[in-house]
Amino acid sequence: MAGPGPSRGMTPDFDPRAARRAIRLVFLANAITFATWAPLVPLMRDRLVLSEAMLGLVLLSLGLGGILAMPLTGGLVARFGSRAVSLVAGLAFALVLPFLAMAPNAGVLAGTVFLFGAAGGMMDVSMNAQAVAVEARGSRPVMSSIHGVWSLGGLLGVAVAAGLLRAGLPPSAAAALIAAVALVLLMTQGRALLGPEADRPGKGGHGFALPRGPVLGIGLLALVAFLAEGSVLDWGGILLHEARGMALTLAGSGYAAFSLAMAAARLSGDAMTRRFGATAMLRGGGALAALGFAMASLLPWSGTTMAGFLLVGFGLGNAVPLLISAAGRQPGVAPGTALAAVATLGYSGLLAGPAAIGFAAEIIGLEAALAGVGALMLLLVARAGLARG
């Protein structure tokens, strides 16, 4: 990681504080836009009278858009720079949002959701490449706090969108208001982001390459981390309701506890990384997440299950930021290329993991399946050295 002195891509008027603030606000714009989709899902299901299977296909199109766009983004970042790609993808991401609420039928909705996923996936890779560049030109780690802003933004986006809808605003109007806020954030922060010279690798960089070596290892760890997050999101409420007897209206509190713990871990993660180092942070986080899954799945009380999800959130909070930072520092590989590979593998875990857990739960039960996810967390412990980059 570069020290505070001049480094590749640093312009004479580079302002590290302004760049850090700008990329945090770009992450915030992404988070509030993405989070607004969550309260729109049940509304669109009811308005278009979608079956569970049709809704599943619509949701699958979101993931397919992201999966297809992410590998292409590395080449775009290498050619145009992460600032330009982040802003253009962010503008598209926000502009598509209101149209999700206006789709007249399931086919149009699926196509619009696909575009939403593609723009979001492209923005995800490019804004992380920009975050890597900003961190490399500073004197201290900042990736965890940047992702902490994203976590808080997600909670804020859901709360604001739900509040606007409860106040009687039409879904398209509520989405348009939040999209407008995201657009303002993006348009006002572009000048403070690093230019394309910050994304040009040294000798041996590529616009596109299949992951291999350390990048492949980092990507597989990201897959494990995202799989665990998707497990809590999709199956945590079912575990609390069906196996622990928690009321259906309260079953979502498990993911809420997980999300708040993850945000807290990220907001404190930069200082802890400076003190203990990336390897120790990833190793300790993996162990904590494994313990949390064991508590949640093996102890038969709702209180210990909630506490387990809290520990998983604390443990996993800094895993993805540390892995992204390490991927962006790989020698001879363009940061955008490495991050595209890692993001694609990670997102694959988020999409496929919960489905795999469902199949496993049919055979061995949900508690045993989630305990298996906890065992996978030990891979973060065993391969934590990859976080050094």
N, C-alpha and C positions, 0 to 999 in steps of 0.2 A: 504494500500500500504506500502511496506517495506521502511524503511528509508535507509540512506547511510551505516549503519553498516552491519555486516555479517547477512545473512539470509539463509533460506533453499535453498540448491542447489548452494550456492555461493562457488566457489573454491578459495583457497588462492591467486591465480594469476589472479583473475577476474579483467578485465580491462573494466570499464563501458563505457568509450569513444570508445574503439575498438568494443565492442559489439553493441553499438548504430550505429556506422558507418557500421558495417557488416550487420545488419538487414536492414538498409536503402538501402544498395546496393542489398540485396536480393529482396526487394520490387521493386527496379529499374529494376532488371533483369526480374521479373514477368511482370512489366508494359510494357517494350519495346517489350517483346515477345507477350503479348496479343494484344497490339495496332497494331502490324504488320498484324494481321488478317484482320483488317478493310479495308485497300486498296487492299487486295487480293480478297475480296468478289466479287466486280464487274468483276474483271479479270477472276475469275473462272466461274462466271455465263456466261460470253460471250464465253469463251473457250469451255465449256461443253454444251453450248446452253441450259441452264436450264430455265424452265418456272418459273413464280413467285411462283407457288405452290410448285414446286420441290425445289426451293431455300429456301422457308419457312421451308420445312422438314429438309433440311441440317442445317439451322440455329437452328432449334429446337433440333437437335441432340447435338449441343454444350451445350445447357442448360441442356439436359437430362444427359449428361456425368457428368456435375458439380453437379447436384442435387443428383445423385446416389452415387457419390464418397464422397461428403462432410460428410454424416452421418457416414461413415466408418472410416473417418480420425481420429476422436476422439480416437477410440480404438488403432489405429496405433501410435498416439502420446503418449498415455498412456504407450504403450509397448516399443516403440523404442526411444521416445523423439522427440520434434519438430525440433531439428537440423537435425537429420537423415532424417525425413520425408520431411522436406522442401527441402533439397538438392536433394534427390532422385526424388521427384515429380518435382522439378525445372529442373533437367536434362532431365526427360522425356518430360516435357512441351516444352523445347527448341528443343529437338531432333525431336519431331513430326512436328514442325513448317514448315520446308522445304517441307515435304511430302504433306502438304496441297496444295502446288502449283504444285505438280506432279501427283495428282490423275487423273487416265485415264477416269473415269466415275463418275456419280452421286452417285452410291452405295459405291464405294471406298471412295469418298470424304466424304460422310455422316459418314462412319465408322471411318475415320481418324479424322474428326471433333469431333466425340464422344470421342475418345481417348484424343484429345487436351483439350476438356472440362473437362474430368475426371482428367487429370493431373493438369490442372489449378485450379479446385476446391479443389483438395487435397493440392496443394501448398498454396492456399489462406488460408485454415483453419490452416495449420501447421505453416506458416510464421507469422500469427497473434498470434498464441499461443507462438511462440518465442518472438514476440514483447511484449506481455503481461509479459513474464518472464523477459525480459530485463528491462522493465519499473519498474517492482516490485523490482528489485535489485538496482535501482538508487534512486536518491533523489528528482526527479522532473518528471512531466508528459512529455512523449515524443511521445505518440501514434499519436497525430495529425500531427506532423512534419514528422513522418514516412510515414503516408498516404499522406502527401503533396508531398513527394518524388515520391510516386506512381503516383499521378496526373500529376506531371511534366514529369515523365517517359512516361506516356501515350501520352502526347502531343509530346514529343521528338520522340517516336517510330513511330507515324504516320508520322511526318515530314520527318524523315530519310528514312522510307520505301517508301514514295511517291517520295522523291528526287531520290533515287536509281532507282526506276521504270521509272521516267521521263528521267533519264540519259541513259536509254536503257538496263539496266541490266535485264536479265530474272527473272521472279518472283521467281523461285526456288533459284536462286543465291542470290537475295536480301534477301530472307528469311533466307538462310543459313548464310549470313554474320551477320545478326542481332542475329540469334541463337548462333553464335560463340561468340559474345560479351556477351550475357547472360550466356553462359557456363563458360567463363573466370571469370565473376563476381562471379558466384556461387562457382567455384572451389577455388578461392583465398580468399573467406571470411569464409569458413566453420570452420576454426580453432578458429575464434574469437567468434563464436556463443556459447550459453550456452548448456551444455551437458544434457543428459536425466534426471538427478536428478532435474533439474529445473522444470520439467513438472509433477513430481509426487505429487499428492494431498495429503492432510492430510486424516484423517479418513473419510470414506464415499465417496471417489472418485470412479468413474466408468469409464470403457472403453467406454461404450455406454449406453445411457439412453434417454428416451423420455423427451423433455423439459417440465418442470413444475415450478411452483412458479416464483421467480424473473427471472429465465432464460427464461421462456416462455414469460413473459412480455417484457423483453429486446428484444427477438427475434421478437415479434410482432411490436415493435417500429422500429426495423431494417427493417422489411418488408415494413412498411410505408415509411421509408426514401428511400429505394431502389426503391419502386414503383414510388416515386416522381422523382427520377433521371431518371428512364426509361421513364417516361412521357415526360420529356424535350427532351431526346434523340430521341424518336420515333415520337413525335407529335409536338414538338416545331417548327420545320421547316415547317411542314404543316400549322400550325396556322399562321406563319409569311407570308407564300406564299399565302394561299387561303383566309384568313380572313383579313390580313393586307396589301396585295398587294405587298409584297416584291418580288424582282426578285428571280427566282428559284436558280440562282447561288449564291445568298447571303443568302438564307434561313437558311443555316447551321450555320450562324454567331450567332444565338440564343444559340445553344448548345456550341459554342466556348466561348461566354461570360460567360455562366454558368460554364464551365470547368475552365476557368481562375479565376473566382471568388472563386470557390471551392478550387483551389490550393492555392490561396492567403490566404483564411480563415484557411486552414490547416497549412500552414507554420507559421502563427502567432498564431495558436490555443493553443500551449503548454503554452506560456507566459500568454495568456488570461485565460486559465484554472487555472493556479497557482494563478492568481489574483482574479478571480471571483468564481471559483469552478465549478465542472462538472454540477451540477444541474442548476445553473444559465445560464451556457453556452448552455445547451440543451434547456432550456425554452426560452431563447432569440433567439436561432437559429430557433426553431420551429415557433415562432411568426414572425420572419423576413421572413421565407419561406412562411408562410401563406399570408403575405402581398404581397410578390413577385408574388405568383400565382394569387392573386386578381388583381394586376395591369396588369399582362400579359393577363389574360382571360377576364376581364371586361372593360378595357379601350380600345377604338377602334383605337389606333395609334401604328404604328410599333415601335416608339421610347419608348413608355411606356411599350410595350411588351418586348423589349430588356432589358430595365431597370428592369422589373419584373424578368426576367430570371437571371439577375445579382444578384438580392437580394436573389433569391432561392439558387443560388450557394453559396453565403456568409452564408446563414442561415443553409444549409444542410452540409456545408463543414466539420464541426466537429461532426456532429451527429453520423455517423457510427464509427469513432475512439473512441468517448466517450462510446458508447454502447459496443463495443468490449472490451475496457479496463474494463468496469464494469462486463461484462460476465466472463472475465478471473479472476476476484477477488472473485467470489462466493464461500463461504466457503463450504468445503466438496464435491466439484465437481471438477474433473480434468479440467484444463483450456481447453485442447483439446476437451473434451466432450461438455462443455458449448459453446465453439466457433463453434463446428460443428453444434450444434442445431441452434444457432443464424445465422450462415452463410447460412444454408439450408433455414430457414424461409425468410431471407433477399433476397436470390437469387430467391426464389419463387415469391416474389413481383416484382423483376426486370423482370422476365419472363412473369408472368401472368398479371401484372398490365397494361402494354400498350395494351394488347389484351382486357382487361375489359374496358379500356377507349374507345377503338374503338367501342365496342358494345354500351356503353353508349352514345357515340357521335352520333350513328345512331338514337337514340331515342330523346335525349335532345340537341344535338349539341355539337361541340368540345369545345367551350368556357365554356359552363356550366359544361361539364365533367371535364375540367381542374380546374374550380373553386371548384368542389367537391374534387379534390386532395388537393387543398389548405385548405379546411376544415379539411381534415385528418391530416394536419400538426399540428392542435391544440391538437392532441393526444400527440405529443411530448411535448407540453406545459403542458398538464394536468398530464402526467406521468413522468415528468423530474426527479423526485426523484429517479427513477431506475438507473440513471447514477452514483449515489454515490457508487453502487456496494456493 
